[in-house]
Structures are given as C-alpha cells and as structure tokens.
C-alpha cells in the first residue's frame, strides 16, 4: 500500500528520502512527495506520477537534514498533485506542520466539518489533511503531546510521520493498524513503513506496535503509549541481506523471485522434517501432541493468492490428517459474525504479515477466545505478533506485487502442518516417510519446471493475444486454476476466470470459442479421465487448450492438434503435485505481461501489502 520514509541526521534528507521512496515503489502508488525542515520553515515537493517524476522536479536547492517522504495509493480523492502527501496545515511558506499517513481515517468527514466550522481552509480531498490541522491546533507543549492529542480524535488506521517547525530536531511517528519501523544508524535515524526503504542504511530496527508513538532524533528514539507513558522499546538487528532487495541480473523482481523458489523451498523445509518418525517438527505452533489431537476442524484465512494457497492447504489437511478443513477470504470472515469454536485451529496466511483484513480477522478470533496460528514471511510482523504461534515461511524478502516464492513456501508450510497433524492422528509412518521423500524432491523438481521458461515464453505470447481466458481444474487442481487466473489477470491485465472443470456445463461452456483459450490443470490422479473428457468438450467447440499435466497422462486424439498445447511438469506425490502445477502458470503470466509491455513488478491499481480495507 502507501509508503513512508523519514530521516533525521547529519546528511541532506531529500536524496535519502527519494532513494527510500524508490525502494517502496513495489508497494503500489499513484503520487509521491517529500517535505524537509529548512532554515526558512517547511519545504514541500509533491506530484502525481512516479518517484522519478518527483526527483526530476525537485528544486536544485532543497536543503534540510530532517524530512519525511511518501508514496500514495489513493483512497480519499483523486491522484493529483494537491492530494499527494505530505500534507500541511497552511500554504507553502506558512506551514508549521507536515504529515505523511498510511491508512484510512474513518471519521474524516466529521473532522473536516468541524475544522471548517472553526475557520480552517481545507485544500485537498484527503482524509490525511485533517491530521495536519489537528496537530497545528493542539495546545500541547511538545510535538509528542500535539500528535497524541490529535490522534485521540482519530478513528481508523494509521501509520504517520510528522515534522514541525517548532521542533526541528525530530520526527514523531505513530502506528495503529499500518506498519511502521524506526531504523537506527550512526548518529542518524530513520522511519519507514517497510524495511526495504532503509535497508541500505541500517538493519537495526524497532517495530512499533499498534497504539504506539515514537519520538525520533539523530541520537536515538523514545517510544510511548498514546497517553505518553513510556514503552521503553529497544531495537534489534534483523538477519536480512540488503542485496535481497536488488533485482541483480534479472530484468524484474518477479523474474528473480520465481527463480529463487528452489532455494526458498529448501529453506522452508530445512530442519523441519523428521524421517525417523515420518513427521514434521513445527515447534513454533506452541501445541503439544495432546492439544493437536484435540483439534476437530481447521479454518484457513487469507486474501488473494494467500486465500487460494489456503484452499490447497485445506485439501492437504483433509487428505493427510482427516480433519474437516476449509479456506475463506479473510476480508469477509469477521463481517458475518463467525462462530468461533474452541476445538478449531484457525490459520492466518499472509506474505507480509500486515494484510489488514487478515489481521482484523485474527483479532476477531482472539477476541472470541479462538486459537490462531500464522503462516507469514516477515518476522515480527503484526499478524505474527497477534497469533498464538506459527510457521515462518523463510522465503526471503519478496518485492514483486505478484507473489511467487512466498506462495510456494506457503504451500510447503501447509504441507508440514498437515503432516504433523496427520501423524498424531491416523497417518501411517509409511505415508509420512513417503511425503517427506516427496517434499525433499520438490526443490529440484521446481528447478525442472523453471528450465522450461523458453518454451513457456512462446506459449505465453500467444495467450497474451486473447482478451479473455479460462483456467479450469478439479479438486486439487481448482485452487491451482484460481491462482493461475489471479496471476494472469493481475500482471497481464487480460480477463482470466477460474472455474471447476466440472462446472463448465453449468454456464461457462457458452463462452468457449476460438477466441477464448482455456488453461486446464490435468494431473495424473483419480480424476484424469473426467478431466480429459472435459477437454474434448472444449475442443469440440474449437476452444484452444493449454493442458498443464504429467507426462503419463494420455490426452487421446487431442494429442498433436495445433490448437492443443501440452505443458508437462514432473510428478511428485499426488498431495504435493499442486505446487508443481502452479509454477508454470507463474511463467505464463510473467511472459504474457512482458510481451504486452507492462510494468511487471508494479501492476496498475495494485499494491504489495494491503494495509487498508
């Protein structure tokens, strides 16, 4: 979502802010801006468009050693120069306060009305502008007090950074529902919404909690609750390689991250497989065998790709542990007043660990006494801290909006969970060892699929010419089809829709034609014959086919037809095949988008970490 970066120290702030904003571009945005505290007051530069447009338009003399920057993804008001952040309490040359804000102020309309009645002139359409005025109007003696007083009037979510001309040595930051960190350097300090913005300068950080305020100067930081009582937070060093945030020799982060999947999969499995007992070791779940056996249902919650891989995970849990399991969109969960059962294990899935809909679902479950564990990629993230336990994905930083290696490791996390649940129940040691052998083979098999990239690129270019596509699969293959359609639509901007293969005759078959290709997921399993029969129905209506399948699947008289393409992936154990069937769909989406000339890492209208509802 939106991005925040702040700097206070001995260097000029503007170049550091612009560099940080550039590193936040993957989160999605439509405008950018910076504000610095200069000798004459606050100087602000902002504009709609890319960070490079902002950088090219900065005045040559834009000096100041304390500053804040922002990339905005519009929620209130159009994407234009006026609505871009930072927002101030007065026009240029008169401003005393500048604010950048991630999140949504729910009571913004009421606050705007109140401010207008007090004679305040509001110039933007945003919710954020009210914060600048509330801080400016506060009678508190300190900037921390002014921010605290303003936030007391706010309802909603926020990650904010504030500068004030009367307090030129500091930035005050605050968090509620939107991630924010403080970075510690050598006599310089940073504020950011994402480590990517400051990783070249420091990996020593303090992660703010909801309801926490930080006062940041060049020599250190102090943290408070909103009532300004101390929280005495300390910084920790994160084990992150700054090079992970560079694309290196790859033309995009998505390409880099797809090719990192074999190594990421090995990290996810390392130290977690027990071949002697045919089980998995997941100490982070914080459940003993007795508690595990007491689980009667598993409910998985995620959004987007995390939801689709959650469906794959539900299938794994039911097959291996014989526990009823299902996945649900976290964005819908809490709004239907869900029944929280004491013997249900709730699993929250999120790459960033900050997805607001998933975080709110976790909080609803905890409020009602449920047990919830997390599958997240970011240590110390909001969801990780809210959960009773969890499984870290160990995928490494993922920058591209379209998730690839994190999704693969989510699947592996579910496989490990299902294996551990199964082995304390009725899964035999022989089946446990069979699955461990399959898991150990997966990294090399993913490498085999990635080696087909050249052939898949040509196929993707042909698919890119279609305005609309179907992705179909059954049982284990349906979540794969859903994820494939998601990838294709989000970066190629072609309409792609997923259906159960068995549902084609109940409506979608009417749309099949020479102009509408179908990507079909057809593994070698108990449904192969039925899947192949459905392919014949599509071919009979002259629908072009791409069949993602295994080498020993016989397509009958469809073999060799010019309108039927076959993509072969290596076979694993049937329960683990879905992730291997998913990888070629990533490559198809990637090369379709590349062929169409799209900005693959920054697809339009989308963001990496969705931190507002």
C-alpha positions in Angstrom: 0.0 0.0 0.0 1.3 3.6 0.6 4.9 4.0 1.7 6.6 6.2 4.3 10.2 7.1 4.8 11.7 9.6 7.2 15.3 10.8 8.0 17.0 12.8 10.8 20.7 13.1 10.9 23.8 15.0 9.6 23.2 14.3 5.8 20.8 16.1 3.4 17.5 14.4 3.8 16.0 14.8 0.3 18.3 12.3 -1.5 17.8 9.7 1.2 14.0 10.2 1.1 13.9 9.9 -2.7 16.0 6.7 -2.6 13.8 5.2 0.1 10.6 6.0 -1.9 12.1 4.4 -5.0 12.6 1.2 -2.9 9.0 1.4 -1.8 7.6 1.5 -5.4 6.8 -2.2 -5.4 4.1 -1.5 -2.8 2.0 0.4 -5.4 1.3 4.1 -5.6 0.0 6.9 -7.8 1.8 10.0 -6.4 4.8 10.9 -4.3 6.2 13.7 -2.2 8.8 14.9 0.3 9.0 17.6 3.0 12.1 18.8 4.7 12.7 21.2 7.6 14.8 24.0 6.3 16.0 27.2 7.9 13.1 29.1 6.5 10.4 26.6 7.5 9.0 23.5 5.8 9.7 22.9 2.1 7.4 20.5 0.3 7.6 18.9 -3.2 5.0 16.5 -4.4 3.3 15.4 -7.6 1.2 12.7 -9.1 3.1 10.0 -11.0 6.3 8.1 -10.4 9.0 8.8 -7.9 11.3 9.6 -10.8 9.0 12.4 -11.8 9.2 13.8 -8.3 13.0 13.5 -8.3 13.4 15.3 -11.7 11.2 18.1 -10.4 12.9 18.8 -7.1 14.5 22.2 -6.8 18.3 22.2 -7.0 18.4 23.8 -3.5 16.2 21.6 -1.4 18.3 21.5 1.8 17.3 20.1 5.1 18.6 17.4 7.4 15.2 16.3 8.8 12.5 15.2 6.4 9.6 12.8 5.6 8.5 11.2 2.3 5.5 9.3 1.0 4.2 7.3 -1.9 0.4 7.4 -2.0 -2.2 4.9 -3.3 -5.4 6.9 -3.5 -8.2 6.2 -1.0 -9.7 9.7 -0.5 -9.5 12.0 -3.5 -8.1 11.6 -7.0 -4.5 11.0 -7.8 -3.2 14.6 -8.3 -0.6 17.0 -7.0 -2.8 18.5 -4.4 -3.9 15.2 -2.9 -0.4 13.8 -2.8 1.4 13.7 0.6 2.9 15.3 2.6 0.0 17.4 3.8 0.5 20.7 5.7 -1.5 23.0 7.9 -1.0 26.0 5.7 0.2 27.0 2.2 3.9 27.0 1.2 6.0 29.4 3.2 3.5 29.5 6.1 3.2 25.8 7.1 4.3 24.7 10.5 3.3 21.1 10.3 3.8 18.4 7.7 2.3 14.9 7.9 2.5 11.7 5.8 0.0 9.0 6.5 -0.8 5.4 5.6 -4.2 4.1 6.4 -7.8 5.5 6.5 -9.3 7.9 8.9 -12.9 6.7 9.3 -14.3 9.8 10.8 -12.6 12.2 8.4 -15.8 13.7 7.1 -16.9 14.7 10.6 -13.5 16.1 11.4 -13.4 18.1 8.1 -16.8 19.6 9.0 -15.6 20.5 12.5 -12.4 22.1 11.2 -14.3 24.1 8.5 -16.7 25.5 11.2 -13.6 26.6 13.1 -12.5 28.6 10.0 -9.8 26.2 8.8 -9.5 26.1 5.0 -9.0 22.6 3.6 -7.4 22.4 0.2 -7.3 18.7 -0.5 -9.9 15.9 -0.8 -7.9 13.7 1.5 -8.6 12.3 5.0 -5.0 13.0 6.0 -5.1 16.8 5.8 -7.2 16.9 8.9 -4.3 15.4 10.9 -2.0 18.3 10.0 -4.6 20.8 11.2 -5.4 18.9 14.4 -1.7 18.8 15.3 -1.3 22.5 14.4 -4.3 23.5 16.6 -3.1 21.5 19.6 -2.1 23.5 22.7 0.3 20.8 23.9 3.8 22.0 24.7 5.7 19.1 22.9 5.3 17.6 19.4 4.7 14.3 21.1 1.8 15.8 23.0 0.4 17.5 19.9 0.4 14.3 18.0 -1.1 12.3 20.9 -3.9 14.9 21.3 -4.6 14.8 17.5 -4.7 11.0 17.4 -7.2 10.9 20.3 -9.7 12.5 17.9 -9.0 10.0 15.1 -10.9 6.8 14.4 -9.4 4.4 11.9 -6.0 3.1 10.9 -2.7 5.0 10.5 1.0 4.9 10.2 2.1 8.5 10.4 5.3 10.6 10.5 5.2 14.3 11.5 7.6 17.2 11.4 7.0 20.6 13.0 9.0 23.9 12.6 9.0 24.5 16.3 10.7 21.1 17.0 13.3 21.0 14.2 15.4 18.2 15.7 12.8 15.3 15.4 10.2 13.3 13.7 7.3 11.9 15.6 5.8 8.7 14.3 2.8 6.7 15.3 1.1 3.4 14.4 -2.3 1.9 14.5 -3.0 -0.9 12.1 -0.4 0.2 9.5 3.2 -1.0 9.8 5.9 1.4 10.9 9.5 0.9 12.0 12.3 3.0 13.4 15.8 2.4 11.9 18.9 3.1 14.0 22.1 4.3 12.3 25.3 6.1 13.3 24.1 9.4 14.7 21.3 9.3 12.2 17.8 7.7 12.5 15.1 6.6 10.1 11.4 6.0 10.0 9.8 3.7 7.4 6.7 1.6 6.6 8.9 -1.2 5.1 12.5 -2.2 5.7 13.1 -2.0 2.0 13.2 1.8 2.3 16.1 1.9 4.7 17.9 -1.4 4.3 20.9 0.1 2.6 21.5 2.3 5.6 20.6 0.0 8.5 19.1 -3.3 9.5 18.9 -2.4 13.2 15.2 -1.5 13.8 12.4 -1.2 16.3 9.0 -2.3 15.2 6.2 -0.1 16.6 3.1 -1.8 18.0 -0.4 -0.6 17.5 -1.2 2.4 19.7 2.5 3.3 20.0 4.2 6.7 19.3 7.9 7.2 18.7 9.9 10.4 19.0 13.0 10.1 16.8 16.1 12.4 16.9 19.5 12.0 15.3 20.9 10.4 18.5 18.1 7.9 19.3 14.4 7.3 19.8 11.9 7.0 22.6 8.6 5.1 22.4 5.3 5.8 24.2 1.8 4.7 24.5 -0.8 7.2 23.2 -1.1 8.6 26.7 2.7 9.3 26.6 3.6 6.8 29.2 6.9 5.1 28.3 7.1 1.7 26.5 10.9 1.6 26.6 11.2 -0.3 23.3 14.6 -1.4 22.1 15.9 -2.1 18.6 17.0 -5.4 17.3 19.2 -6.4 14.3 17.3 -8.2 11.6 19.1 -11.0 9.7 18.5 -9.6 6.2 20.9 -9.3 3.3 20.4 -5.9 1.7 21.2 -7.5 -1.7 17.9 -9.3 -1.4 16.2 -6.0 -2.3 18.1 -5.7 -5.6 17.0 -7.4 -8.8 20.6 -8.1 -9.8 20.9 -9.6 -13.2 17.2 -10.2 -13.6 15.1 -7.8 -15.6 12.5 -7.7 -12.8 12.0 -8.7 -9.2 9.3 -11.2 -10.2 11.7 -13.0 -12.5 14.3 -13.1 -9.7 11.9 -14.4 -7.2 10.5 -17.1 -9.4 14.0 -18.4 -9.9 14.7 -18.2 -6.2 11.9 -20.7 -5.5 14.1 -23.9 -5.3 16.4 -22.3 -2.7 13.5 -20.8 -0.8 11.8 -24.2 -0.7 14.9 -25.8 0.7 15.0 -23.1 3.5 11.3 -23.7 4.3 12.0 -27.4 4.8 15.4 -27.3 6.5 15.3 -28.7 10.0 11.6 -29.4 9.9 11.5 -33.0 8.6 11.8 -36.0 10.9 12.4 -39.0 8.6 12.8 -41.4 11.6 9.1 -40.9 12.7 7.8 -39.7 9.3 6.6 -36.4 10.7 7.3 -32.6 10.7 8.7 -30.5 13.6 6.9 -27.2 13.9 7.8 -26.0 17.4 6.6 -22.5 16.6 3.0 -23.8 16.7 3.2 -23.9 20.5 1.0 -27.0 20.7 1.8 -30.4 22.2 0.5 -33.7 20.9 -2.5 -33.7 23.2 -3.6 -30.2 22.1 -3.0 -31.2 18.5 -5.2 -34.3 18.8 -8.0 -32.2 20.2 -8.3 -30.2 17.0 -11.6 -31.0 15.3 -11.6 -28.5 12.5 -9.1 -26.2 10.6 -10.2 -22.9 9.2 -7.7 -21.1 6.9 -8.0 -17.3 6.3 -6.1 -15.3 3.7 -6.6 -12.8 0.9 -5.8 -13.1 -2.9 -3.1 -15.6 -3.6 -2.9 -16.4 0.2 -6.6 -17.4 0.1 -6.0 -19.7 -3.0 -3.0 -21.4 -1.5 -5.1 -21.7 1.7 -7.5 -23.8 -0.4 -4.6 -26.0 -1.4 -3.7 -26.2 2.3 -7.2 -27.2 3.4 -7.1 -30.0 0.9 -3.8 -31.2 2.3 -5.1 -31.1 5.9 -8.3 -33.1 5.0 -6.3 -35.7 3.0 -3.5 -36.3 5.4 -5.0 -35.5 8.8 -8.6 -36.4 8.0 -9.8 -33.3 9.8 -12.5 -31.1 8.2 -10.8 -28.1 6.7 -11.7 -25.1 4.6 -10.4 -21.8 3.5 -12.2 -18.5 3.5 -11.4 -15.0 2.3 -10.3 -13.1 5.4 -11.9 -9.9 4.1 -15.3 -11.5 4.5 -14.8 -13.5 7.7 -15.4 -11.1 10.5 -18.3 -9.3 8.9 -20.6 -12.4 9.1 -20.2 -12.7 12.8 -18.4 -16.0 12.7 -18.9 -18.7 15.3 -15.5 -19.3 16.9 -15.2 -22.9 18.1 -12.7 -23.9 20.9 -11.7 -27.0 19.1 -11.0 -25.3 15.7 -7.5 -24.3 14.7 -7.5 -21.0 12.8 -4.7 -20.4 10.4 -3.9 -16.8 9.1 -1.9 -16.7 5.9 -0.1 -13.5 4.7 3.2 -12.9 2.9 3.7 -9.5 4.5 2.2 -10.3 7.9 0.5 -6.9 7.7 -2.6 -7.6 5.4 -5.2 -5.6 7.3 -8.2 -7.8 6.5 -6.3 -10.9 7.7 -5.0 -9.0 10.8 -8.5 -7.9 11.7 -9.8 -11.5 11.3 -7.0 -12.7 13.7 -8.0 -10.1 16.2 -11.7 -11.1 16.0 -10.8 -14.8 16.6 -8.6 -13.8 19.6 -11.3 -11.6 21.0 -13.7 -14.6 21.0 -11.2 -17.0 22.6 -10.1 -18.9 19.5 -6.6 -20.4 18.8 -5.0 -18.9 15.8 -1.6 -19.6 14.2 0.1 -17.7 11.4 1.9 -18.5 8.2 3.8 -15.4 7.5 7.1 -14.4 5.9 8.1 -11.4 8.0 9.5 -11.9 11.4 7.9 -9.5 14.0 5.1 -8.5 11.6 1.7 -7.6 13.1 0.0 -10.9 12.3 3.0 -12.9 13.7 2.8 -10.9 17.0 -1.0 -11.3 17.3 -1.0 -15.1 16.8 -0.7 -17.9 19.4 2.1 -19.5 17.3 3.0 -20.0 13.7 5.2 -21.1 10.9 7.7 -18.6 9.4 7.9 -19.1 5.6 11.7 -18.3 5.2 11.1 -17.2 1.6 13.3 -14.2 2.0 12.2 -10.6 1.0 9.6 -10.7 -1.8 9.4 -7.4 -3.7 7.2 -8.0 -6.7 3.5 -7.5 -6.2 2.7 -10.9 -7.7 3.7 -13.4 -5.1 5.7 -16.4 -6.3 8.3 -17.8 -3.9 6.3 -16.8 -0.8 3.3 -18.6 -2.3 5.4 -21.7 -2.8 6.6 -21.6 0.8 3.0 -21.1 2.0 2.1 -24.4 0.3 5.1 -26.1 2.0 4.1 -24.6 5.3 0.6 -26.2 4.9 2.2 -29.5 3.8 4.3 -29.5 7.0 1.3 -28.6 9.1 -0.9 -31.3 7.5 1.9 -33.8 8.0 2.3 -33.0 11.7 -1.5 -33.1 12.3 -1.8 -36.3 10.4 1.0 -38.1 12.2 -0.6 -37.5 15.6 -3.8 -39.0 14.2 -4.2 -41.7 11.7 -1.5 -41.1 9.0 0.9 -44.1 9.0 4.6 -43.7 9.4 5.0 -45.2 5.9 2.8 -42.4 4.4 4.7 -39.9 6.5 8.0 -41.0 5.1 6.5 -41.1 1.6 5.5 -37.5 1.9 8.9 -36.5 3.4 10.6 -38.1 0.4 8.3 -36.1 -1.9 9.0 -32.8 0.0 12.7 -33.4 -0.4 12.3 -33.9 -4.2 10.3 -30.6 -4.6 13.2 -28.1 -4.9 14.9 -30.0 -7.8 11.5 -30.5 -9.5 10.7 -26.8 -9.3 14.1 -26.2 -11.0 13.0 -28.6 -13.7 9.8 -26.6 -14.4 11.8 -23.3 -14.4 14.1 -24.8 -17.0 11.1 -24.8 -19.4 10.9 -21.0 -19.4 12.0 -20.6 -23.0 9.2 -22.8 -24.3 6.6 -21.3 -22.0 7.5 -17.8 -23.1 6.4 -18.5 -26.7 3.2 -20.1 -25.4 2.5 -17.1 -23.1 2.9 -14.7 -26.0 0.1 -16.5 -27.9 -2.1 -16.5 -24.8 -1.5 -12.7 -24.4 -3.3 -12.1 -27.6 -6.6 -13.3 -26.2 -8.8 -10.8 -24.4 -10.3 -13.4 -22.1 -9.2 -16.8 -20.8 -10.5 -19.6 -18.7 -8.4 -21.5 -16.1 -10.0 -24.8 -15.0 -9.2 -27.6 -12.6 -10.9 -30.1 -10.3 -10.4 -30.8 -6.6 -6.6 -30.4 -6.1 -6.4 -28.6 -9.4 -9.1 -26.0 -8.8 -7.1 -23.8 -6.4 -4.2 -24.1 -8.9 -6.5 -22.8 -11.6 -7.7 -19.9 -9.3 -4.1 -18.9 -8.6 -3.2 -19.2 -12.3 -6.1 -16.9 -13.2 -5.1 -14.4 -10.5 -1.5 -14.2 -11.7 -2.5 -13.8 -15.3 -5.1 -11.0 -14.7 -3.0 -9.0 -12.2 0.1 -8.5 -14.4 -1.1 -9.0 -18.0 -4.4 -7.1 -17.5 -6.2 -9.8 -19.5 -9.5 -11.1 -18.2 -8.9 -14.5 -16.7 -11.5 -16.5 -14.8 -11.2 -19.8 -12.9 -13.8 -22.5 -12.8 -14.1 -26.0 -11.6 -13.8 -28.2 -14.7 -16.9 -30.0 -13.6 -18.9 -26.7 -13.7 -18.2 -25.9 -17.4 -21.5 -27.4 -18.5 -23.3 -25.2 -16.0 -22.8 -21.9 -17.8 -19.2 -21.2 -18.8 -19.2 -23.5 -21.8 -21.4 -21.0 -23.6 -18.4 -18.7 -23.8 -16.0 -21.2 -25.3 -14.9 -20.2 -28.8 -11.7 -19.9 -30.9 -11.1 -16.5 -29.3 -11.2 -17.9 -25.7 -8.3 -20.2 -24.7 -8.6 -22.5 -21.7 -5.7 -23.4 -19.4 -6.6 -26.7 -17.9 -4.9 -28.3 -14.9 -4.9 -32.1 -15.5 -2.7 -34.1 -13.0 -2.4 -37.8 -13.2 -4.8 -38.7 -10.4 -8.2 -40.3 -9.8 -10.0 -37.7 -11.9 -7.8 -37.8 -15.0 -10.3 -39.5 -17.2 -13.1 -37.0 -16.3 -10.7 -34.1 -16.8 -9.7 -35.3 -20.3 -13.4 -35.8 -21.2 -14.0 -32.2 -20.4 -11.1 -31.2 -22.6 -12.8 -32.9 -25.5 -15.9 -30.9 -24.9 -13.8 -27.7 -25.1 -12.0 -28.8 -28.2 -15.3 -29.8 -29.9 -16.3 -26.1 -29.6 -13.0 -25.1 -31.1 -11.6 -23.7 -27.9 -7.8 -23.5 -27.8 -6.3 -25.5 -25.0 -3.2 -25.4 -22.8 -3.0 -28.5 -20.7 -0.7 -28.4 -17.7 -0.2 -32.1 -16.9 2.1 -35.0 -16.3 4.0 -37.0 -18.9 1.9 -40.2 -18.5 -1.5 -38.5 -19.0 -3.0 -39.7 -22.3 -5.0 -36.9 -24.0 -6.3 -39.3 -26.6 -7.0 -37.8 -30.0 -6.2 -34.3 -28.7 -2.5 -35.2 -28.9 -0.8 -33.4 -31.8 -3.7 -30.9 -32.6 -2.4 -27.4 -33.4 -4.9 -25.8 -31.0 -3.8 -28.0 -28.1 -0.6 -27.2 -26.2 0.8 -29.5 -23.6 2.9 -28.3 -20.6 4.5 -31.2 -18.7 5.6 -31.0 -15.1 7.4 -33.7 -13.1 5.2 -35.9 -10.9 5.6 -36.0 -7.1 3.2 -37.5 -4.5 -0.3 -36.7 -5.5 -0.9 -34.5 -2.5 2.2 -32.3 -3.3 1.6 -32.0 -7.1 -0.4 -28.8 -6.9 2.6 -26.6 -6.2 4.5 -28.0 -9.2 1.4 -27.4 -11.4 1.4 -23.8 -10.2 4.9 -22.8 -11.2 4.4 -22.9 -15.0 1.3 -20.7 -14.5 3.6 -18.1 -13.0 5.9 -18.2 -16.0 2.9 -17.9 -18.4 1.6 -14.8 -16.6 5.1 -13.3 -16.5 5.9 -13.7 -20.1 2.4 -12.6 -21.2 2.9 -9.4 -19.3 6.4 -9.0 -20.7 5.1 -9.5 -24.2 2.4 -6.8 -23.7 5.0 -4.3 -22.3 3.6 -4.0 -18.8 5.5 -2.9 -15.7 5.5 -6.4 -14.1 6.7 -5.5 -10.6 4.2 -2.7 -10.3 0.9 -3.7 -11.9 -1.6 -0.9 -12.1 -4.0 -0.3 -9.2 -2.4 -3.0 -7.1 -0.2 -2.9 -4.0 2.1 -5.4 -2.4 0.9 -5.1 1.2 -2.8 -4.2 1.5 -3.0 -2.3 4.8 -6.4 -0.7 4.4 -9.7 -2.5 4.0 
